[in-house]
Each structure stands twice: as structure tokens, then as C-alpha cells.
Amino acid sequence: QAQFVESGGGLAQPGGSLRLSCVASGSITSSIYKMGWYRQAPGQQREVIATMSSDGTTNYADSVKGRFTISRDNAKNTVYLFMNSLKPEYTARYYCTILSLGGRSWGQGTQVTVSS
């Protein structure tokens, strides 16, 4: 089992920035090979935003390329999402996720609301 502490969500104005953080803990964290972020807006499916493998390979959804940056501290089992140039359509609940030998695990999510 993995436990997650997610932080950094909240209210931001259009064009503003936020930084999300997620710390994973538990026995399965020793076998993490990918960490990332998904988001889910009301009435919509959960979608991948950004992922980062242990070798540093990153992938981004087209909708956030150039605006969001994912980074990771492997030693601390922590993943970050730097979100810039925020748009109202980015309003959603953002979920931290990991892939390990134990499969996929999810955090509880943190709400991001972009509104003036």
C-alpha cells in the first residue's frame, strides 16, 4: 500500500501559477518507476496530465505542453507539477499517481480552481 500527501491546490486567477506537490510513502515506494498527475473535471473522465519515469523521461498532455512542468525527487518519492499560464478550463481535481511493482496507486486529489 502507498500513502500520499498532496498539497498546493487552491484558487488561482487566469494567467496565474500554482505548484502541486505529492509525497508518496509506504513499502511499495521502493519499486516506483513512474510518477505523475491526472485531473478530473466534473462530469468528465480522469485524464493524464504529465508523467515522469525514473530515468527522467517525461510525457505531457497536448493541452498543457509549454504551460506545465513535472519534476521529481526520487530520493524523497516526491513529484511536483508546476502550472503556469492557468486557464479556467484547467479547473479540476488533480490526482497524484504512481506506478510500481505493486501496480497503480492514487492519491486523494487536490482541487485546483482557476477563476477571476
N, CA, C and O atoms as a GROMACS GRO file, in nm:
protein
  464
    1GLN      N    1   0.083  -0.119   0.000
    1GLN     CA    2   0.000   0.000   0.000
    1GLN      C    3   0.087   0.124   0.000
    1GLN      O    4   0.197   0.126   0.055
    2ALA      N    5   0.034   0.228  -0.063
    2ALA     CA    6   0.103   0.357  -0.065
    2ALA      C    7   0.014   0.462  -0.001
    2ALA      O    8  -0.108   0.457  -0.011
    3GLN      N    9   0.078   0.554   0.064
    3GLN     CA   10   0.007   0.669   0.118
    3GLN      C   11   0.060   0.794   0.048
    3GLN      O   12   0.176   0.800   0.008
    4PHE      N   13  -0.027   0.891   0.035
    4PHE     CA   14   0.009   1.012  -0.038
    4PHE      C   15  -0.027   1.136   0.045
    4PHE      O   16  -0.128   1.139   0.115
    5VAL      N   17   0.058   1.235   0.034
    5VAL     CA   18   0.027   1.367   0.088
    5VAL      C   19   0.038   1.464  -0.028
    5VAL      O   20   0.148   1.494  -0.076
    6GLU      N   21  -0.076   1.514  -0.071
    6GLU     CA   22  -0.081   1.608  -0.183
    6GLU      C   23  -0.106   1.748  -0.129
    6GLU      O   24  -0.179   1.766  -0.032
    7SER      N   25  -0.046   1.846  -0.192
    7SER     CA   26  -0.066   1.983  -0.148
    7SER      C   27  -0.045   2.078  -0.264
    7SER      O   28   0.006   2.040  -0.369
    8GLY      N   29  -0.085   2.201  -0.244
    8GLY     CA   30  -0.060   2.306  -0.342
    8GLY      C   31  -0.179   2.349  -0.423
    8GLY      O   32  -0.170   2.448  -0.496
    9GLY      N   33  -0.289   2.280  -0.412
    9GLY     CA   34  -0.407   2.320  -0.487
    9GLY      C   35  -0.470   2.444  -0.425
    9GLY      O   36  -0.426   2.493  -0.320
   10GLY      N   37  -0.572   2.495  -0.492
   10GLY     CA   38  -0.641   2.612  -0.440
   10GLY      C   39  -0.699   2.694  -0.552
   10GLY      O   40  -0.721   2.645  -0.663
   11LEU      N   41  -0.722   2.820  -0.521
   11LEU     CA   42  -0.782   2.913  -0.616
   11LEU      C   43  -0.672   2.997  -0.679
   11LEU      O   44  -0.586   3.051  -0.609
   12ALA      N   45  -0.675   3.008  -0.810
   12ALA     CA   46  -0.579   3.091  -0.882
   12ALA      C   47  -0.652   3.170  -0.989
   12ALA      O   48  -0.756   3.127  -1.039
   13GLN      N   49  -0.597   3.282  -1.023
   13GLN     CA   50  -0.656   3.363  -1.129
   13GLN      C   51  -0.608   3.317  -1.266
   13GLN      O   52  -0.499   3.260  -1.277
   14PRO      N   53  -0.686   3.340  -1.368
   14PRO     CA   54  -0.638   3.309  -1.504
   14PRO      C   55  -0.505   3.377  -1.531
   14PRO      O   56  -0.486   3.495  -1.501
   15GLY      N   57  -0.414   3.301  -1.588
   15GLY     CA   58  -0.280   3.352  -1.613
   15GLY      C   59  -0.185   3.332  -1.497
   15GLY      O   60  -0.066   3.357  -1.509
   16GLY      N   61  -0.238   3.288  -1.385
   16GLY     CA   62  -0.156   3.269  -1.266
   16GLY      C   63  -0.085   3.136  -1.265
   16GLY      O   64  -0.084   3.061  -1.363
   17SER      N   65  -0.024   3.107  -1.149
   17SER     CA   66   0.056   2.985  -1.135
   17SER      C   67   0.023   2.914  -1.004
   17SER      O   68  -0.019   2.976  -0.906
   18LEU      N   69   0.044   2.786  -1.006
   18LEU     CA   70   0.034   2.704  -0.886
   18LEU      C   71   0.139   2.595  -0.894
   18LEU      O   72   0.182   2.557  -1.002
   19ARG      N   73   0.179   2.545  -0.778
   19ARG     CA   74   0.267   2.430  -0.773
   19ARG      C   75   0.203   2.323  -0.687
   19ARG      O   76   0.170   2.346  -0.570
   20LEU      N   77   0.185   2.207  -0.745
   20LEU     CA   78   0.134   2.092  -0.671
   20LEU      C   79   0.251   2.004  -0.628
   20LEU      O   80   0.350   1.990  -0.698
   21SER      N   81   0.235   1.946  -0.509
   21SER     CA   82   0.336   1.854  -0.458
   21SER      C   83   0.267   1.726  -0.412
   21SER      O   84   0.152   1.728  -0.368
   22CYS      N   85   0.338   1.616  -0.423
   22CYS     CA   86   0.285   1.488  -0.379
   22CYS      C   87   0.400   1.405  -0.324
   22CYS      O   88   0.498   1.376  -0.394
   23VAL      N   89   0.386   1.366  -0.199
   23VAL     CA   90   0.484   1.279  -0.135
   23VAL      C   91   0.422   1.142  -0.116
   23VAL      O   92   0.317   1.129  -0.054
   24ALA      N   93   0.487   1.042  -0.170
   24ALA     CA   94   0.438   0.904  -0.156
   24ALA      C   95   0.520   0.832  -0.049
   24ALA      O   96   0.641   0.854  -0.036
   25SER      N   97   0.453   0.748   0.027
   25SER     CA   98   0.522   0.669   0.128
   25SER      C   99   0.460   0.530   0.135
   25SER      O  100   0.351   0.508   0.082
   26GLY      N  101   0.528   0.439   0.199
   26GLY     CA  102   0.481   0.301   0.208
   26GLY      C  103   0.580   0.206   0.144
   26GLY      O  104   0.674   0.248   0.076
   27SER      N  105   0.558   0.080   0.166
   27SER     CA  106   0.656  -0.021   0.125
   27SER      C  107   0.672  -0.029  -0.027
   27SER      O  108   0.781  -0.058  -0.076
   28ILE      N  109   0.565  -0.002  -0.101
   28ILE     CA  110   0.576  -0.018  -0.247
   28ILE      C  111   0.656   0.094  -0.312
   28ILE      O  112   0.693   0.085  -0.429
   29THR      N  113   0.683   0.200  -0.236
   29THR     CA  114   0.755   0.312  -0.297
   29THR      C  115   0.897   0.273  -0.337
   29THR      O  116   0.959   0.343  -0.417
   30SER      N  117   0.948   0.164  -0.283
   30SER     CA  118   1.083   0.121  -0.320
   30SER      C  119   1.090   0.071  -0.463
   30SER      O  120   1.199   0.055  -0.518
   31SER      N  121   0.973   0.045  -0.524
   31SER     CA  122   0.971  -0.007  -0.661
   31SER      C  123   0.901   0.088  -0.757
   31SER      O  124   0.857   0.046  -0.864
   32ILE      N  125   0.890   0.215  -0.721
   32ILE     CA  126   0.826   0.312  -0.810
   32ILE      C  127   0.910   0.329  -0.936
   32ILE      O  128   1.031   0.346  -0.929
   33TYR      N  129   0.845   0.323  -1.052
   33TYR     CA  130   0.917   0.354  -1.175
   33TYR      C  131   0.854   0.467  -1.254
   33TYR      O  132   0.911   0.516  -1.352
   34LYS      N  133   0.736   0.510  -1.212
   34LYS     CA  134   0.676   0.624  -1.279
   34LYS      C  135   0.586   0.698  -1.180
   34LYS      O  136   0.513   0.636  -1.102
   35MET      N  137   0.591   0.830  -1.184
   35MET     CA  138   0.503   0.915  -1.104
   35MET      C  139   0.438   1.016  -1.197
   35MET      O  140   0.494   1.051  -1.301
   36GLY      N  141   0.322   1.062  -1.159
   36GLY     CA  142   0.257   1.157  -1.248
   36GLY      C  143   0.134   1.219  -1.189
   36GLY      O  144   0.100   1.199  -1.072
   37TRP      N  145   0.067   1.295  -1.274
   37TRP     CA  146  -0.055   1.366  -1.236
   37TRP      C  147  -0.163   1.345  -1.340
   37TRP      O  148  -0.138   1.346  -1.461
   38TYR      N  149  -0.284   1.324  -1.291
   38TYR     CA  150  -0.404   1.321  -1.372
   38TYR      C  151  -0.496   1.430  -1.318
   38TYR      O  152  -0.472   1.486  -1.211
   39ARG      N  153  -0.599   1.460  -1.393
   39ARG     CA  154  -0.702   1.552  -1.343
   39ARG      C  155  -0.838   1.504  -1.389
   39ARG      O  156  -0.852   1.435  -1.490
   40GLN      N  157  -0.938   1.544  -1.312
   40GLN     CA  158  -1.075   1.509  -1.346
   40GLN      C  159  -1.164   1.628  -1.315
   40GLN      O  160  -1.176   1.672  -1.201
   41ALA      N  161  -1.228   1.678  -1.420
   41ALA     CA  162  -1.324   1.786  -1.406
   41ALA      C  163  -1.463   1.726  -1.386
   41ALA      O  164  -1.486   1.612  -1.426
   42PRO      N  165  -1.554   1.799  -1.327
   42PRO     CA  166  -1.689   1.747  -1.305
   42PRO      C  167  -1.753   1.698  -1.434
   42PRO      O  168  -1.754   1.769  -1.535
   43GLY      N  169  -1.806   1.578  -1.430
   43GLY     CA  170  -1.873   1.521  -1.545
   43GLY      C  171  -1.782   1.470  -1.654
   43GLY      O  172  -1.829   1.430  -1.761
   44GLN      N  173  -1.652   1.471  -1.629
   44GLN     CA  174  -1.557   1.426  -1.730
   44GLN      C  175  -1.473   1.310  -1.677
   44GLN      O  176  -1.466   1.286  -1.556
   45GLN      N  177  -1.410   1.241  -1.770
   45GLN     CA  178  -1.323   1.130  -1.732
   45GLN      C  179  -1.190   1.183  -1.680
   45GLN      O  180  -1.146   1.293  -1.715
   46ARG      N  181  -1.127   1.103  -1.598
   46ARG     CA  182  -0.994   1.138  -1.550
   46ARG      C  183  -0.896   1.128  -1.667
   46ARG      O  184  -0.900   1.032  -1.744
   47GLU      N  185  -0.812   1.227  -1.679
   47GLU     CA  186  -0.719   1.231  -1.792
   47GLU      C  187  -0.576   1.255  -1.742
   47GLU      O  188  -0.552   1.322  -1.642
   48VAL      N  189  -0.483   1.198  -1.816
   48VAL     CA  190  -0.342   1.214  -1.779
   48VAL      C  191  -0.296   1.355  -1.817
   48VAL      O  192  -0.329   1.407  -1.923
   49ILE      N  193  -0.217   1.414  -1.726
   49ILE     CA  194  -0.163   1.547  -1.749
   49ILE      C  195  -0.014   1.539  -1.776
   49ILE      O  196   0.034   1.592  -1.877
   50ALA      N  197   0.058   1.474  -1.688
   50ALA     CA  198   0.202   1.466  -1.703
   50ALA      C  199   0.254   1.346  -1.625
   50ALA      O  200   0.203   1.314  -1.517
   51THR      N  201   0.356   1.281  -1.680
   51THR     CA  202   0.419   1.169  -1.611
   51THR      C  203   0.570   1.181  -1.624
   51THR      O  204   0.623   1.242  -1.716
   52MET      N  205   0.637   1.120  -1.528
   52MET     CA  206   0.783   1.120  -1.530
   52MET      C  207   0.834   0.985  -1.482
   52MET      O  208   0.800   0.940  -1.372
   53SER      N  209   0.916   0.922  -1.564
   53SER     CA  210   0.972   0.794  -1.528
   53SER      C  211   1.097   0.813  -1.444
   53SER      O  212   1.150   0.924  -1.432
   54SER      N  213   1.144   0.704  -1.386
   54SER     CA  214   1.261   0.711  -1.300
   54SER      C  215   1.386   0.755  -1.376
   54SER      O  216   1.479   0.808  -1.316
   55ASP      N  217   1.388   0.733  -1.507
   55ASP     CA  218   1.504   0.774  -1.587
   55ASP      C  219   1.494   0.918  -1.635
   55ASP      O  220   1.579   0.966  -1.709
   56GLY      N  221   1.387   0.987  -1.591
   56GLY     CA  222   1.372   1.127  -1.625
   56GLY      C  223   1.286   1.154  -1.748
   56GLY      O  224   1.262   1.270  -1.781
   57THR      N  225   1.241   1.051  -1.814
   57THR     CA  226   1.156   1.068  -1.931
   57THR      C  227   1.022   1.128  -1.890
   57THR      O  228   0.958   1.081  -1.796
   58THR      N  229   0.980   1.232  -1.961
   58THR     CA  230   0.854   1.298  -1.930
   58THR      C  231   0.757   1.289  -2.047
   58THR      O  232   0.797   1.279  -2.163
   59ASN      N  233   0.630   1.293  -2.014
   59ASN     CA  234   0.524   1.299  -2.114
   59ASN      C  235   0.418   1.396  -2.064
   59ASN      O  236   0.386   1.400  -1.945
   60TYR      N  237   0.365   1.474  -2.158
   60TYR     CA  238   0.264   1.574  -2.124
   60TYR      C  239   0.144   1.561  -2.216
   60TYR      O  240   0.156   1.524  -2.333
   61ALA      N  241   0.028   1.593  -2.161
   61ALA     CA  242  -0.088   1.607  -2.246
   61ALA      C  243  -0.069   1.728  -2.336
   61ALA      O  244  -0.008   1.828  -2.295
   62ASP      N  245  -0.120   1.721  -2.456
   62ASP     CA  246  -0.103   1.831  -2.551
   62ASP      C  247  -0.160   1.961  -2.496
   62ASP      O  248  -0.109   2.070  -2.525
   63SER      N  249  -0.264   1.950  -2.416
   63SER     CA  250  -0.333   2.069  -2.367
   63SER      C  251  -0.249   2.148  -2.267
   63SER      O  252  -0.280   2.265  -2.241
   64VAL      N  253  -0.145   2.088  -2.212
   64VAL     CA  254  -0.066   2.158  -2.111
   64VAL      C  255   0.080   2.175  -2.150
   64VAL      O  256   0.158   2.234  -2.074
   65LYS      N  257   0.119   2.126  -2.265
   65LYS     CA  258   0.259   2.141  -2.309
   65LYS      C  259   0.297   2.288  -2.316
   65LYS      O  260   0.223   2.370  -2.371
   66GLY      N  261   0.411   2.319  -2.260
   66GLY     CA  262   0.458   2.457  -2.258
   66GLY      C  263   0.404   2.537  -2.141
   66GLY      O  264   0.452   2.648  -2.116
   67ARG      N  265   0.306   2.484  -2.070
   67ARG     CA  266   0.249   2.554  -1.955
   67ARG      C  267   0.281   2.484  -1.823
   67ARG      O  268   0.305   2.549  -1.722
   68PHE      N  269   0.282   2.352  -1.826
   68PHE     CA  270   0.306   2.273  -1.705
   68PHE      C  271   0.442   2.205  -1.714
   68PHE      O  272   0.488   2.168  -1.822
   69THR      N  273   0.504   2.190  -1.599
   69THR     CA  274   0.631   2.118  -1.590
   69THR      C  275   0.625   2.021  -1.474
   69THR      O  276   0.589   2.058  -1.362
   70ILE      N  277   0.660   1.897  -1.501
   70ILE     CA  278   0.666   1.797  -1.396
   70ILE      C  279   0.810   1.775  -1.356
   70ILE      O  280   0.901   1.775  -1.440
   71SER      N  281   0.831   1.757  -1.227
   71SER     CA  282   0.964   1.723  -1.179
   71SER      C  283   0.949   1.624  -1.064
   71SER      O  284   0.840   1.604  -1.011
   72ARG      N  285   1.059   1.564  -1.028
   72ARG     CA  286   1.052   1.454  -0.935
   72ARG      C  287   1.180   1.447  -0.852
   72ARG      O  288   1.289   1.471  -0.903
   73ASP      N  289   1.163   1.415  -0.725
   73ASP     CA  290   1.276   1.389  -0.637
   73ASP      C  291   1.267   1.243  -0.598
   73ASP      O  292   1.192   1.206  -0.508
   74ASN      N  293   1.344   1.160  -0.666
   74ASN     CA  294   1.335   1.016  -0.644
   74ASN      C  295   1.370   0.978  -0.500
   74ASN      O  296   1.309   0.887  -0.442
   75ALA      N  297   1.466   1.046  -0.444
   75ALA     CA  298   1.510   1.011  -0.309
   75ALA      C  299   1.401   1.038  -0.206
   75ALA      O  300   1.395   0.972  -0.102
   76LYS      N  301   1.314   1.134  -0.235
   76LYS     CA  302   1.206   1.169  -0.143
   76LYS      C  303   1.071   1.117  -0.189
   76LYS      O  304   0.969   1.146  -0.126
   77ASN      N  305   1.069   1.040  -0.298
   77ASN     CA  306   0.942   0.989  -0.352
   77ASN      C  307   0.841   1.101  -0.368
   77ASN      O  308   0.724   1.087  -0.332
   78THR      N  309   0.888   1.211  -0.420
   78THR     CA  310   0.804   1.330  -0.434
   78THR      C  311   0.798   1.371  -0.580
   78THR      O  312   0.898   1.369  -0.652
   79VAL      N  313   0.679   1.409  -0.622
   79VAL     CA  314   0.659   1.458  -0.757
   79VAL      C  315   0.591   1.594  -0.750
   79VAL      O  316   0.504   1.617  -0.666
   80TYR      N  317   0.632   1.684  -0.838
   80TYR     CA  318   0.579   1.819  -0.841
   80TYR      C  319   0.515   1.846  -0.977
   80TYR      O  320   0.550   1.785  -1.078
   81LEU      N  321   0.421   1.938  -0.976
   81LEU     CA  322   0.363   1.985  -1.101
   81LEU      C  323   0.359   2.137  -1.093
   81LEU      O  324   0.284   2.194  -1.014
   82PHE      N  325   0.439   2.202  -1.176
   82PHE     CA  326   0.442   2.346  -1.184
   82PHE      C  327   0.346   2.387  -1.295
   82PHE      O  328   0.364   2.350  -1.411
   83MET      N  329   0.246   2.464  -1.258
   83MET     CA  330   0.141   2.502  -1.354
   83MET      C  331   0.146   2.652  -1.376
   83MET      O  332   0.127   2.730  -1.282
   84ASN      N  333   0.170   2.692  -1.498
   84ASN     CA  334   0.178   2.833  -1.532
   84ASN      C  335   0.071   2.867  -1.636
   84ASN      O  336   0.013   2.779  -1.700
   85SER      N  337   0.047   2.996  -1.651
   85SER     CA  338  -0.050   3.044  -1.751
   85SER      C  339  -0.181   2.968  -1.739
   85SER      O  340  -0.234   2.916  -1.837
   86LEU      N  341  -0.233   2.964  -1.618
   86LEU     CA  342  -0.353   2.886  -1.591
   86LEU      C  343  -0.474   2.941  -1.665
   86LEU      O  344  -0.489   3.061  -1.686
   87LYS      N  345  -0.560   2.846  -1.704
   87LYS     CA  346  -0.683   2.879  -1.774
   87LYS      C  347  -0.802   2.828  -1.692
   87LYS      O  348  -0.786   2.732  -1.617
   88PRO      N  349  -0.918   2.890  -1.704
   88PRO     CA  350  -1.036   2.842  -1.631
   88PRO      C  351  -1.067   2.696  -1.661
   88PRO      O  352  -1.117   2.624  -1.575
   89GLU      N  353  -1.039   2.652  -1.784
   89GLU     CA  354  -1.069   2.513  -1.819
   89GLU      C  355  -0.976   2.413  -1.750
   89GLU      O  356  -0.996   2.292  -1.763
   90TYR      N  357  -0.876   2.461  -1.679
   90TYR     CA  358  -0.790   2.372  -1.602
   90TYR      C  359  -0.850   2.340  -1.465
   90TYR      O  360  -0.795   2.261  -1.388
   91THR      N  361  -0.962   2.401  -1.435
   91THR     CA  362  -1.029   2.373  -1.309
   91THR      C  363  -1.067   2.226  -1.302
   91THR      O  364  -1.138   2.175  -1.390
   92ALA      N  365  -1.020   2.158  -1.199
   92ALA     CA  366  -1.041   2.014  -1.185
   92ALA      C  367  -0.981   1.968  -1.054
   92ALA      O  368  -0.915   2.043  -0.983
   93ARG      N  369  -1.005   1.843  -1.024
   93ARG     CA  370  -0.935   1.782  -0.912
   93ARG      C  371  -0.813   1.710  -0.971
   93ARG      O  372  -0.826   1.632  -1.065
   94TYR      N  373  -0.698   1.738  -0.915
   94TYR     CA  374  -0.572   1.684  -0.966
   94TYR      C  375  -0.526   1.571  -0.874
   94TYR      O  376  -0.520   1.585  -0.752
   95TYR      N  377  -0.494   1.459  -0.937
   95TYR     CA  378  -0.458   1.339  -0.863
   95TYR      C  379  -0.314   1.299  -0.890
   95TYR      O  380  -0.269   1.293  -1.005
   96CYS      N  381  -0.243   1.273  -0.784
   96CYS     CA  382  -0.110   1.215  -0.794
   96CYS      C  383  -0.124   1.066  -0.815
   96CYS      O  384  -0.216   1.004  -0.760
   97THR      N  385  -0.036   1.007  -0.892
   97THR     CA  386  -0.041   0.863  -0.916
   97THR      C  387   0.100   0.808  -0.929
   97THR      O  388   0.192   0.877  -0.974
   98ILE      N  389   0.116   0.685  -0.890
   98ILE     CA  390   0.243   0.616  -0.908
   98ILE      C  391   0.220   0.481  -0.972
   98ILE      O  392   0.115   0.419  -0.955
   99LEU      N  393   0.320   0.437  -1.046
   99LEU     CA  394   0.327   0.300  -1.098
   99LEU      C  395   0.446   0.232  -1.032
   99LEU      O  396   0.558   0.284  -1.033
  100SER      N  397   0.421   0.117  -0.976
  100SER     CA  398   0.527   0.043  -0.910
  100SER      C  399   0.504  -0.105  -0.939
  100SER      O  400   0.413  -0.142  -1.013
  101LEU      N  401   0.588  -0.189  -0.881
  101LEU     CA  402   0.568  -0.333  -0.899
  101LEU      C  403   0.436  -0.378  -0.838
  101LEU      O  404   0.386  -0.486  -0.869
  102GLY      N  405   0.380  -0.294  -0.751
  102GLY     CA  406   0.251  -0.325  -0.692
  102GLY      C  407   0.133  -0.276  -0.773
  102GLY      O  408   0.018  -0.292  -0.731
  103GLY      N  409   0.159  -0.216  -0.889
  103GLY     CA  410   0.053  -0.164  -0.973
  103GLY      C  411   0.039  -0.015  -0.960
  103GLY      O  412   0.132   0.054  -0.919
  104ARG      N  413  -0.079   0.037  -0.995
  104ARG     CA  414  -0.104   0.181  -0.988
  104ARG      C  415  -0.173   0.215  -0.857
  104ARG      O  416  -0.263   0.145  -0.812
  105SER      N  417  -0.127   0.325  -0.799
  105SER     CA  418  -0.188   0.377  -0.677
  105SER      C  419  -0.221   0.523  -0.698
  105SER      O  420  -0.154   0.593  -0.775
  106TRP      N  421  -0.326   0.570  -0.630
  106TRP     CA  422  -0.375   0.707  -0.646
  106TRP      C  423  -0.377   0.780  -0.514
  106TRP      O  424  -0.403   0.723  -0.408
  107GLY      N  425  -0.348   0.909  -0.522
  107GLY     CA  426  -0.371   0.997  -0.409
  107GLY      C  427  -0.517   1.037  -0.405
  107GLY      O  428  -0.595   1.001  -0.493
  108GLN      N  429  -0.552   1.113  -0.302
  108GLN     CA  430  -0.692   1.155  -0.284
  108GLN      C  431  -0.727   1.274  -0.373
  108GLN      O  432  -0.845   1.303  -0.393
  109GLY      N  433  -0.628   1.341  -0.424
  109GLY     CA  434  -0.653   1.454  -0.512
  109GLY      C  435  -0.650   1.586  -0.438
  109GLY      O  436  -0.671   1.594  -0.317
  110THR      N  437  -0.623   1.690  -0.516
  110THR     CA  438  -0.625   1.826  -0.462
  110THR      C  439  -0.697   1.914  -0.564
  110THR      O  440  -0.672   1.905  -0.684
  111GLN      N  441  -0.786   1.998  -0.515
  111GLN     CA  442  -0.870   2.077  -0.603
  111GLN      C  443  -0.795   2.200  -0.653
  111GLN      O  444  -0.731   2.272  -0.576
  112VAL      N  445  -0.803   2.222  -0.783
  112VAL     CA  446  -0.749   2.343  -0.844
  112VAL      C  447  -0.865   2.416  -0.912
  112VAL      O  448  -0.936   2.358  -0.995
  113THR      N  449  -0.884   2.540  -0.876
  113THR     CA  450  -0.989   2.621  -0.934
  113THR      C  451  -0.926   2.747  -0.993
  113THR      O  452  -0.857   2.821  -0.924
  114VAL      N  453  -0.950   2.768  -1.121
  114VAL     CA  454  -0.896   2.885  -1.190
  114VAL      C  455  -1.013   2.977  -1.224
  114VAL      O  456  -1.097   2.945  -1.309
  115SER      N  457  -1.016   3.089  -1.158
  115SER     CA  458  -1.129   3.180  -1.176
  115SER      C  459  -1.090   3.320  -1.134
  115SER      O  460  -1.008   3.340  -1.045
  116SER      N  461  -1.150   3.417  -1.201
  116SER     CA  462  -1.126   3.555  -1.162
  116SER      C  463  -1.233   3.601  -1.063
  116SER      O  464  -1.230   3.716  -1.018
   0.00000   0.00000   0.00000
